């Protein structure tokens, strides 16, 4: 079984905290809230672990907070 994934280093625009967010998919079928194709799930909250604010109200809002993106397969 092939496991692929995407990991992000994010800096919260509200409090400045840095944290990692990672998602995996199996056999090329994306199951994460965040995928490598640039699509950001906005209905399920991705929250800052420090201030607990939702960081993905829109795809644009989340993308402007990304510092690094890693993709593996």
N, C-alpha and C positions, 0 to 999 in steps of 0.2 A: 504494500500500500504506500502510495506516495503522499508525503505530508509537505505542504507548502505553507508559507505564512508571511506576514508583514508585521514589522515592529516599528513603532514610532517613538521618538523622543519629543516630548511636548513641554512647552513653557506656558503655564496658565497666565492669561492676560489680566486676570483679576488680582492674583496675589504673587505672581512671579515664580511659583514653585515649578521645579522640573520633575518630570516623572516619565516612566515608560508605559506604553500601551502596546500589547501584542495580541495578534489573532492568528489562528491556524485554520487551514482548510484541508480537506482530504480529497485526493484524486482530482485536484483542480476545481472542485466544486466549492465556491466560497460559502463559509458558514459564519464568518465574523461580522461584527458591526462595522469594521473598517476593512476595506479591501485594497489591494495594490493597484487597482484600475482607477483610483481617484474618487471612487464613490464612498461617501461617508453616510452611514445610517444616522438619521436624525430623530427617529422616533424612540430609540432606546438611548438613554442618556449616557454619555461618557463624562464622568465627573472628576474634577480635581480632587486628589486624595487629601489635600490640606484644607481648602476652603469649601469644598463640596459643591461648587457652582458647575452648572452644565456647560460643557465646552463645545458642544456640537448642535447648537440650536439651528445653525445652517451649515452647509458644507463649506462655504467660504470662511465662516468664523473659525471652524476647526483647522482648515488648511493654513490660515495665517498664523496659527500658534505652533505649527510643526517646526522643529529644528532639524531633525534628521529622520530619514525613512530608510529602513532596511527591509529587503525582500529576500527570502530564501526558498529553495526547493530541494 
